[in-house]
Amino acid sequence: MAEDRQFDQLVATIADRVRQELARGQSAPAVTAAAREHGHAHGPGSPCRAGKGECTGCGWSISRRPEDVRKIVDLGAHRVSASPGLTGVDVRQDLARYIDHTLLKANVTRDELKKLCEEARTHHFASVCVNAANVAYCARELRGSGVPVVAVVGFPLGATTPAAKAFETKEAVRDGAEEIDMVINIGALKSKDYALVLDDIRKVVEAAGAKKVKVILETGELTRDEKVLACAFSKVAGAAFVKTSTGFGPGGATAEDVSLMKAVVGEELEVKASGGVRTAEDVDRMIQAGATRIGASASVAIVRGAPPAASNQKSSSRRATGGY
């Protein structure tokens, strides 16, 4: 089974490399003679004029014939082909199930939380991720939607005691949190106080009960050896995920860190990539590296295929949303 998954990942990686090479050689999708004949040379937004049972191979069915594409998916298709040039078209809803829609700034308002929950409902994100004080409100807003609430614990420094983190976890679960994202005790890890690091994670896992716990490593603060140790302790302590970053620390998620973390935890744990993930391309890289969950505040732009913001906008956005 593991070998099959590795083989599938290898095939997907090779296919992605081939697509990249092909894309370099063409700036826009080729228009076939048949497509021109039917007047399809006007881009992905124009209606399809092909007759019933007829296909010109234009590559834009996902935007021109969405109902037919949905029928194909309902019949069992896992992927649908599309040509390059679909910018601005909402074609990346396949990524929504990976994303924890995140808002962790200190001055968040109820109106902003309401919008966060509405977006999560609309796009069917994996969850919303908020500070513990906002869990109860979001849980009420999302009731019946199928979108769970994630609470951060010991956030963003991880420098509280195991007992404090356990208490915060119990409160968050009581208020409706379905998952807990806790920050590891970074100072203890760097001081080689491994007993404290392990106890810290275990206390949160025990307090969470049946709820999943993600352990945030803050990879930008750690050496390679410390990342490996943190992943190993998370595995021993019974966590469900290891997670790259808070978004408040130095650096964010990298494909290299995700790959390393996945290699350490294996199939028993999952990996969440967070911090600086702002485009569909970023998400694809993290998934290919082994991530099964993404933390992002730019979630709506990602699934809509919107272009990344300018660098100065990114910086202000990062400060405003808590780094995600």
HUCOR-V670744 format. One record per residue. N is the residue number from 1. RES is the residue in three letters. D_FIRST is the distance of its C-alpha to the first C-alpha in Angstrom with 2 decimals. Layout:
BEGIN
n=N res=RES d_first=D_FIRST
n=N res=RES d_first=D_FIRST
END
This chain:
BEGIN
n=1 res=MET d_first=0.00
n=2 res=ALA d_first=3.82
n=3 res=GLU d_first=5.38
n=4 res=ASP d_first=5.10
n=5 res=ARG d_first=6.45
n=6 res=GLN d_first=8.77
n=7 res=PHE d_first=9.86
n=8 res=ASP d_first=10.67
n=9 res=GLN d_first=12.52
n=10 res=LEU d_first=14.33
n=11 res=VAL d_first=15.41
n=12 res=ALA d_first=16.66
n=13 res=THR d_first=18.53
n=14 res=ILE d_first=20.16
n=15 res=ALA d_first=21.15
n=16 res=ASP d_first=22.67
n=17 res=ARG d_first=24.63
n=18 res=VAL d_first=25.98
n=19 res=ARG d_first=27.09
n=20 res=GLN d_first=28.87
n=21 res=GLU d_first=30.67
n=22 res=LEU d_first=31.77
n=23 res=ALA d_first=32.98
n=24 res=ARG d_first=35.20
n=25 res=GLY d_first=37.05
n=26 res=GLN d_first=37.98
n=27 res=SER d_first=39.48
n=28 res=ALA d_first=39.36
n=29 res=PRO d_first=37.68
n=30 res=ALA d_first=39.56
n=31 res=VAL d_first=41.56
n=32 res=THR d_first=41.73
n=33 res=ALA d_first=45.05
n=34 res=ALA d_first=43.95
n=35 res=ALA d_first=43.14
n=36 res=ARG d_first=46.57
n=37 res=GLU d_first=48.18
n=38 res=HIS d_first=46.80
n=39 res=GLY d_first=47.71
n=40 res=HIS d_first=44.17
n=41 res=ALA d_first=45.03
n=42 res=HIS d_first=45.69
n=43 res=GLY d_first=42.38
n=44 res=PRO d_first=39.48
n=45 res=GLY d_first=41.78
n=46 res=SER d_first=43.99
n=47 res=PRO d_first=43.58
n=48 res=CYS d_first=42.08
n=49 res=ARG d_first=44.83
n=50 res=ALA d_first=42.89
n=51 res=GLY d_first=43.83
n=52 res=LYS d_first=41.71
n=53 res=GLY d_first=39.09
n=54 res=GLU d_first=39.96
n=55 res=CYS d_first=37.83
n=56 res=THR d_first=39.25
n=57 res=GLY d_first=36.01
n=58 res=CYS d_first=37.35
n=59 res=GLY d_first=33.93
n=60 res=TRP d_first=35.32
n=61 res=SER d_first=34.43
n=62 res=ILE d_first=32.58
n=63 res=SER d_first=35.99
n=64 res=ARG d_first=38.36
n=65 res=ARG d_first=36.69
n=66 res=PRO d_first=34.53
n=67 res=GLU d_first=35.02
n=68 res=ASP d_first=33.61
n=69 res=VAL d_first=30.60
n=70 res=ARG d_first=29.98
n=71 res=LYS d_first=30.28
n=72 res=ILE d_first=27.69
n=73 res=VAL d_first=25.22
n=74 res=ASP d_first=26.14
n=75 res=LEU d_first=25.36
n=76 res=GLY d_first=21.70
n=77 res=ALA d_first=21.79
n=78 res=HIS d_first=19.58
n=79 res=ARG d_first=21.75
n=80 res=VAL d_first=25.44
n=81 res=SER d_first=27.16
n=82 res=ALA d_first=30.20
n=83 res=SER d_first=32.71
n=84 res=PRO d_first=33.72
n=85 res=GLY d_first=36.79
n=86 res=LEU d_first=35.56
n=87 res=THR d_first=36.77
n=88 res=GLY d_first=38.12
n=89 res=VAL d_first=36.23
n=90 res=ASP d_first=33.93
n=91 res=VAL d_first=30.70
n=92 res=ARG d_first=28.23
n=93 res=GLN d_first=27.78
n=94 res=ASP d_first=24.05
n=95 res=LEU d_first=24.31
n=96 res=ALA d_first=26.16
n=97 res=ARG d_first=23.23
n=98 res=TYR d_first=22.27
n=99 res=ILE d_first=25.85
n=100 res=ASP d_first=27.78
n=101 res=HIS d_first=31.29
n=102 res=THR d_first=33.33
n=103 res=LEU d_first=37.01
n=104 res=LEU d_first=38.07
n=105 res=LYS d_first=41.57
n=106 res=ALA d_first=44.26
n=107 res=ASN d_first=46.72
n=108 res=VAL d_first=44.48
n=109 res=THR d_first=46.54
n=110 res=ARG d_first=45.84
n=111 res=ASP d_first=46.26
n=112 res=GLU d_first=43.51
n=113 res=LEU d_first=41.20
n=114 res=LYS d_first=42.07
n=115 res=LYS d_first=41.22
n=116 res=LEU d_first=37.89
n=117 res=CYS d_first=37.00
n=118 res=GLU d_first=38.34
n=119 res=GLU d_first=36.19
n=120 res=ALA d_first=33.07
n=121 res=ARG d_first=33.97
n=122 res=THR d_first=34.72
n=123 res=HIS d_first=31.61
n=124 res=HIS d_first=29.15
n=125 res=PHE d_first=28.06
n=126 res=ALA d_first=25.42
n=127 res=SER d_first=28.39
n=128 res=VAL d_first=31.74
n=129 res=CYS d_first=32.12
n=130 res=VAL d_first=35.66
n=131 res=ASN d_first=37.83
n=132 res=ALA d_first=38.23
n=133 res=ALA d_first=41.73
n=134 res=ASN d_first=40.46
n=135 res=VAL d_first=37.69
n=136 res=ALA d_first=39.97
n=137 res=TYR d_first=41.47
n=138 res=CYS d_first=38.16
n=139 res=ALA d_first=36.76
n=140 res=ARG d_first=39.87
n=141 res=GLU d_first=39.66
n=142 res=LEU d_first=36.05
n=143 res=ARG d_first=36.52
n=144 res=GLY d_first=35.02
n=145 res=SER d_first=33.22
n=146 res=GLY d_first=29.69
n=147 res=VAL d_first=29.76
n=148 res=PRO d_first=29.53
n=149 res=VAL d_first=31.60
n=150 res=VAL d_first=30.42
n=151 res=ALA d_first=33.05
n=152 res=VAL d_first=33.47
n=153 res=VAL d_first=34.76
n=154 res=GLY d_first=36.80
n=155 res=PHE d_first=36.89
n=156 res=PRO d_first=37.40
n=157 res=LEU d_first=38.53
n=158 res=GLY d_first=36.58
n=159 res=ALA d_first=39.81
n=160 res=THR d_first=40.54
n=161 res=THR d_first=40.25
n=162 res=PRO d_first=37.29
n=163 res=ALA d_first=39.60
n=164 res=ALA d_first=40.47
n=165 res=LYS d_first=36.87
n=166 res=ALA d_first=36.10
n=167 res=PHE d_first=39.17
n=168 res=GLU d_first=38.27
n=169 res=THR d_first=34.79
n=170 res=LYS d_first=36.36
n=171 res=GLU d_first=38.84
n=172 res=ALA d_first=36.27
n=173 res=VAL d_first=34.19
n=174 res=ARG d_first=37.47
n=175 res=ASP d_first=38.34
n=176 res=GLY d_first=35.16
n=177 res=ALA d_first=32.52
n=178 res=GLU d_first=28.96
n=179 res=GLU d_first=27.49
n=180 res=ILE d_first=29.17
n=181 res=ASP d_first=29.10
n=182 res=MET d_first=30.91
n=183 res=VAL d_first=32.32
n=184 res=ILE d_first=31.84
n=185 res=ASN d_first=35.11
n=186 res=ILE d_first=35.36
n=187 res=GLY d_first=38.63
n=188 res=ALA d_first=37.38
n=189 res=LEU d_first=34.37
n=190 res=LYS d_first=36.76
n=191 res=SER d_first=39.19
n=192 res=LYS d_first=36.54
n=193 res=ASP d_first=37.21
n=194 res=TYR d_first=33.62
n=195 res=ALA d_first=34.64
n=196 res=LEU d_first=35.92
n=197 res=VAL d_first=32.85
n=198 res=LEU d_first=30.60
n=199 res=ASP d_first=33.16
n=200 res=ASP d_first=33.46
n=201 res=ILE d_first=29.82
n=202 res=ARG d_first=29.73
n=203 res=LYS d_first=32.89
n=204 res=VAL d_first=31.47
n=205 res=VAL d_first=28.21
n=206 res=GLU d_first=30.46
n=207 res=ALA d_first=32.85
n=208 res=ALA d_first=30.19
n=209 res=GLY d_first=29.11
n=210 res=ALA d_first=26.26
n=211 res=LYS d_first=26.46
n=212 res=LYS d_first=23.97
n=213 res=VAL d_first=25.41
n=214 res=LYS d_first=24.89
n=215 res=VAL d_first=26.50
n=216 res=ILE d_first=28.47
n=217 res=LEU d_first=28.90
n=218 res=GLU d_first=31.55
n=219 res=THR d_first=30.09
n=220 res=GLY d_first=33.36
n=221 res=GLU d_first=35.10
n=222 res=LEU d_first=32.75
n=223 res=THR d_first=32.33
n=224 res=ARG d_first=29.00
n=225 res=ASP d_first=29.19
n=226 res=GLU d_first=30.10
n=227 res=LYS d_first=27.12
n=228 res=VAL d_first=24.82
n=229 res=LEU d_first=26.79
n=230 res=ALA d_first=26.83
n=231 res=CYS d_first=23.05
n=232 res=ALA d_first=22.88
n=233 res=PHE d_first=25.62
n=234 res=SER d_first=24.01
n=235 res=LYS d_first=20.87
n=236 res=VAL d_first=23.16
n=237 res=ALA d_first=25.37
n=238 res=GLY d_first=22.78
n=239 res=ALA d_first=22.73
n=240 res=ALA d_first=20.14
n=241 res=PHE d_first=20.66
n=242 res=VAL d_first=22.42
n=243 res=LYS d_first=24.75
n=244 res=THR d_first=26.69
n=245 res=SER d_first=30.26
n=246 res=THR d_first=32.98
n=247 res=GLY d_first=34.62
n=248 res=PHE d_first=37.84
n=249 res=GLY d_first=37.23
n=250 res=PRO d_first=37.37
n=251 res=GLY d_first=34.83
n=252 res=GLY d_first=31.83
n=253 res=ALA d_first=28.18
n=254 res=THR d_first=27.18
n=255 res=ALA d_first=24.03
n=256 res=GLU d_first=24.43
n=257 res=ASP d_first=24.54
n=258 res=VAL d_first=21.53
n=259 res=SER d_first=19.49
n=260 res=LEU d_first=20.96
n=261 res=MET d_first=20.36
n=262 res=LYS d_first=16.66
n=263 res=ALA d_first=16.40
n=264 res=VAL d_first=18.31
n=265 res=VAL d_first=16.75
n=266 res=GLY d_first=13.05
n=267 res=GLU d_first=10.71
n=268 res=GLU d_first=13.47
n=269 res=LEU d_first=16.01
n=270 res=GLU d_first=16.59
n=271 res=VAL d_first=19.18
n=272 res=LYS d_first=22.30
n=273 res=ALA d_first=24.46
n=274 res=SER d_first=28.13
n=275 res=GLY d_first=31.47
n=276 res=GLY d_first=32.74
n=277 res=VAL d_first=30.15
n=278 res=ARG d_first=32.59
n=279 res=THR d_first=31.40
n=280 res=ALA d_first=28.59
n=281 res=GLU d_first=28.07
n=282 res=ASP d_first=27.73
n=283 res=VAL d_first=25.06
n=284 res=ASP d_first=23.11
n=285 res=ARG d_first=23.33
n=286 res=MET d_first=22.08
n=287 res=ILE d_first=19.07
n=288 res=GLN d_first=18.19
n=289 res=ALA d_first=18.70
n=290 res=GLY d_first=16.21
n=291 res=ALA d_first=18.50
n=292 res=THR d_first=17.67
n=293 res=ARG d_first=21.32
n=294 res=ILE d_first=24.59
n=295 res=GLY d_first=28.01
n=296 res=ALA d_first=30.82
n=297 res=SER d_first=34.37
n=298 res=ALA d_first=34.51
n=299 res=SER d_first=31.97
n=300 res=VAL d_first=34.24
n=301 res=ALA d_first=35.11
n=302 res=ILE d_first=31.45
n=303 res=VAL d_first=30.56
n=304 res=ARG d_first=33.87
n=305 res=GLY d_first=33.34
n=306 res=ALA d_first=36.60
n=307 res=PRO d_first=37.61
n=308 res=PRO d_first=37.42
n=309 res=ALA d_first=40.64
n=310 res=ALA d_first=43.08
n=311 res=SER d_first=42.62
n=312 res=ASN d_first=45.50
n=313 res=GLN d_first=44.09
n=314 res=LYS d_first=40.74
n=315 res=SER d_first=42.59
n=316 res=SER d_first=44.61
n=317 res=SER d_first=41.63
n=318 res=ARG d_first=39.68
n=319 res=ARG d_first=42.62
n=320 res=ALA d_first=43.14
n=321 res=THR d_first=39.65
n=322 res=GLY d_first=38.63
n=323 res=GLY d_first=36.87
n=324 res=TYR d_first=33.89
END
